[in-house]
Amino acid sequence: MTGVTLSKAVKRYGDVQVIHGIDLVVEDGEFCVFVGPSGCGKSTLLRMIAGLEETSGGKIHIGKRDVTTMDPSERGVAMVFQTYALYPHMTVEENMGFGLRMNGVPKAEIKAKVRAASDILKLDDYLTRKPKALSGGQRQRVAIGRAIVRGPEVFLFDEPLSNLDAELRVEMRVEIARLHKEIGATMIYVTHDQVEAMTLADKIVVLRAGRIEQVGAPLELYRDPDNRFVAGFIGSPAMNFFTGTVAEGGIDVPALGRTVAVTAELPTKGAKVTLGVRPEHLEVAAGQGALKAELTEALGGVSYLHLVSRTGERIIVEERGDERARAGDVVNVSFEPRRAMVFDAKTEARIR
C-alpha cells in the first residue's frame, strides 16, 4: 500500500482551466474524501490520479513513483465507478476475475483471489448468479470485488453509491468503511454528499471551482471551518447565516432584532460581517418573538423547526425533548456566544 501526492496539479480543456494548482498529500492507508458541489472538479481530480484525464501541469506521485504521464494500467490503481459496468452474460465470479483473466493470470490464482474477495464482501452465496439476479447493493459489491482482486496500491471511488436508494446507501457506507478497516488500503472517494464524507473519511478535501477550500478531519472541518463556504457545506442541516454589523458589545443582527455577543475578535465598529450558528446550537427562547415558525419537520427524537425573520432570512433550529414549537408560533432564538462563528462579509474568511 502507498500514498498519493499531488504537486501543483493543473487541468485545462483548451483555454479553460478547471483544476488550479492543487497541492495535496494522501497518506498511506488513509481514507480521503473529495467533496464539493457539482462542477467543483472532484471527479476530474480523481480521474487525473487514475490516468483517465491527462494532467496539464504539475506532478502526481503514487508512492515514490511519478505517474503523471503513465498509462492507467501502470499506476497501480483500481477504480470503482458510479455505474457498476458488469457484464450481464457473466456470473459474479466471472465478472470479478475478468480483468485478471485478460492479463493471463493462471486460473487457480484467479479463483483464489476471487474467493478471498468474495469472503471479504460477503458474496460467497452469489458467485454463480448473473447481475440481473442481484440487488443494486450486491452489484456494487461485485464492482468493488473486481477492484480488490487486482491488488491495487490505491482504490479510487467515483460516487459509487449515487444509484442506490437511501437504505442501501447506508448499508454500503458501512460495507465500505468495514472494507477499508479490513484491508487497510489507501482509498480516495468522491461524493457530493457531505454525510458520506463525514461518516467515511479520515481526511476530507473540500473543493470549490477547482481549488481546495480546506483539508482536515471531518470533525475538524465541522467545528473549525476556515470560511463561510466550508461552514455552510459541512453539516446537515446547513449552518444558519445572519447578516450583521459590528456594534458596541457585539454584532447587531436585524433578523434577530437585537445585538448579540460573540467570542471572536471583531473588526472595527460598523464593519459588515456574517454570523453563523448551527441548528443544534440554537434554542427557542421565551419573550417577545421576532421569528415566525413556518414548518416543523418531526423526525421522532429530533425536529427541525423552520423559521423566517421579518427581514426574510430563513433559520433552522434543531429541537429535542417533549416541548417543541409548532408551525405558526412566533418565537425568539438564543445561543451561547462561543457557539457563534463570524465571517467577513466580503471575503467570507473566518474571523476568529
N, C-alpha and C positions, 0 to 999 in steps of 0.2 A: 504494500500500500504506500501511497505517496501523496504529497500535497500539490496545490496548483498556485502559480504566481503569475499575475498579470502586471506588466510594467508599461505604463503609458499607452495602453491598448486603444486603438482607434479603428472605427469602421466608417467608411464612406461609400455612398452609392452615387457615383458621378460627383457632382458638386455638393451633394447633400451629405453632411456629416451627422451620423446618428449615435455614435459612441465617441465620447470626448475624453480621451486620455485617462482611461481607468487604471488605477493602481490598487491592487488587491492581493492579499495572501490568504489562501485557504489551507489551513494546517492539515498535516497527515491525520487521517481518521476523523476529520471534522465533518459535521453535517451543516452545510452552509446553504441558506435560502436566499435567492434573489426575489425581492418583492417590490411591487410598484404598480401604478395604474397601467392600463392598456397603452401601448405605444412608448413606454419608457425605455425600452431597449433590453429588457431582461432576457427574452428568448434569443435575441440577436447575440448577446454576450455569451450565452450558453452555447450557441451554435459555433461561435468563434473558437471556444475551448474545444469543442468536438471536432473542428476542422470542416464543418459543413458550410461555414461562411469564411471567406478569405479575410485575414487581418490586414487592414490598410496601413497600419502603423503601430509601432510598439512591439513588445515581445510577450509570448506566452510560454511559460515553463511548466512541465509536469514532472515533479521531482527535480532532478538536475538537468533534464533534457530540454533543450529549446525546441519546441514543437510548432513554432509559429508557421512554418512553411511545410510541415509534414502532412501527408495524407491522413484522413481519419483512421484508416486501418492500422497506421503505425503509431498512434498516440497512446494506446493502452487504455482507451475509454470505452464505455458501453452506455448507450443512450436509450431511455425509455420515453416514448412519445405519448402525446395525448390520445392518439388513436392506437389501438392495440396492434394493428398490422399483422394479424395472424393469418396463416394460410388455411383457408376453410376446408381443404381436402385432406389436411394432415391432422393426426392426433396431437394431443398435448405433448406427448413425449417427442414426437417428430418435430413439432414446432420449436420446442426448446433446444433440440440438438441440431437443428438445420444449419446454423452458422458453422458449427464445428465440422459437420459432415462436408460442407462445401470447402473447408480448409484441409480436408484429407485426414482428419483425426481418426485413429482406429476406433472401430465400433465399440469395443469393450470399454475404452476410455470415455467415449461419448455417453454410454449407458451409465457408467459410474457417476459422471458429473451431473447428468440429468437426474439421477436418483437422489444424489446429495442435495441438489437444488430443490427438488420436489418435496423432500423431507423438511427443509427449512421453511418452505412456503405452504406446507400442508396440502400438497397437490397429489399425494400418492394414490388417492382413490379416483383420480380423474385422468390419469395418464393415457388411457385408451379412448377417451372421449374426443370428439371433434369440437371446435369452437362454438358451433351452433347449439351445443348441449350444455354450455356453460353460462353462468351469470356474468354480468359486467365486471364484478369484483374478481371473479375467478379468471376471466380473460386477462385482466390487468396483472394478476399474479403470474400468469403464464408469460406475459411480456417481460415482467421483471425476472422471472426464472431464466428466460432466454439470455438476458444480460448477465446473470450470475454465472452461468456455465462457461462463459468466455473468460472468467477470471480476470476482469479488468483492474487496473490500478485506481480508476476513478469512475464512479457511477454518475450519470447525468440524467436528471428527470425534468422533462418539459411539460408542466401542468398535467401530470398523469391521472389526476382524479377528476378532471373537469367534466368528463362524460358520465360520471356516476351520480346516482341520487344521493340525497343528504345522508341517509343511514349508511349506505355503502362508503361514502366519503369518510365518515367517522371510523368505520371498520378498517378501511385501507390505511388511514393515517396511523392507526395503532400497529397495523402489519408492517408498514414501512419503518416506523420507529423501532419496532422489535427487530426487524431485519438489520438495521444499522447497528444496533447493540450487539447482535449475534455475530456479524461478520466483521464489524469494525472498519469498514472501508470508508474512504473519502467519498462524500456524496455532495453534489451540488444540485439544488432543487429549485425550479422556477414556479412561481404561483402569483396570482393576483389576489389570492385570498389570504389576508393577514392572519386569520385564525389558524390556517395551516402553518404559516410561518412561525407563529408564536408557539404552537404545540410541538413542532418537529425540530426546530433549529437549535444548534449550538451557537451559531452566528447568523444574524440577519444583515443583508445588504439592501438598504432602501434606495431605489433608483428613481430618478425623475429626469425625463428628457435626455437620456444618455449619460447622466452624471450620477455619481454616488452622493446622496444626501447625508447618510450616516451609516456606520457599521458598528454592530455591537451585539451583545447577548439580548435575547428577547425582553427580559425584564428591565435591562439597562435602557433600551430604547423606549420602553413604556414609561419608565419612571423619570428618565432624564433625557428627553429629546432635545436636539440642538436647535431645531427650528419649528415653525408652525406646521410645515408640511408633514414632517415626521410625527409630530404630536397628533395631528389630525388623522394620519393614515394608520398608525398603530393603535389599536384599541377598538373594541366593538361593544356598544355603540361608540361612535366617534366622540372625541373631546368637544365640549361646548366652547364657543368663542364669542367674546363680547368686545365691541369697540369701546375704547375709553380714553380718557385724558388724565395725565398725571396732575394731581391736585394736592392740596395740603392734607397730609395724613393718609395718602393712598391714591387710589385711582377712581375718578368719577366715571361711573358706568350708567349711561342713560337707560339701558334696558332694565336695570335693576332699580333705577330711581334713587340711587344713593352712592356715596363714596365708600369703597371697600378697602380694607387693609391687606397688604401683601408683605412677604418677607424678602422679595427681590430688591436689589439696589436700583431704585428707579432713576430715570434721567430727570432733567430739569422740569420744573412745573410748567404745564401747558403742552408737553410733548404728547404726541398721539401714540397710543400703544394698543395692543390686543391682549385681552385677558383670557386665559384658557383654564377650564376646570372640567375634570372628567365627571361623567354622570354619577358614578358611585361616591364621589366626594361632595355632591350637593345634597342638601337636606331641605325638605319642605318645612318652612318656618311659619310660626304664628305671626299675627299682626296684619296691618293693612296691606292688601295684596297689590302686586304690580304685574303679575303674570297670570294669564288665563290658561287653564288646562283644556286642551283640545281633544286629547286621545290618551287612553291608558291601554298599554299592551300588558295584559295579565298573563304571565307565563308560569304561574304556580308559586314557587318560592320567591320569585322576583317579579316586579312590574317595572315597566318603563313608562314614565309619565312625560308626555309631550306637552310643552308649554310654549306660549307665544307672548312676547313682550309688547308693550304699547308702541315700541319703535320697530316692531316687525321681526325681531330676532327670535329664532327658534331654539329651544333649550330642551334637553332630555335629562330627566332625573331618574336614577335607579332607586326604587323603593323596596324595602323588605319589611317583614312584620305584618301584623294584622290590620293596623290603621294605615290606610293608603288613600291618597286623594283620588277624586273622580273627575271625569270629563265635565266641564262647566264650572268647576271650582276656580276661584281667584285666590292665588297664594303668593307667598314670597319664598325665596330660597336663601340659604345661608351656607357657608363653608368655612373651614379653618384656613387662615391666611397662608399657612405652609403648604396647603394643597393647591394653591393657585400658581399658574405659570404665566409669565409675562413675555410678550414678543414685540419687537419693534414693528410698528405699523407698516413701514416701507420695506425694510429688508427682510422681514419675517424671522430674523435671528432671535434666539432666546436671550432674554435679559435675566441674568442670574443674580 
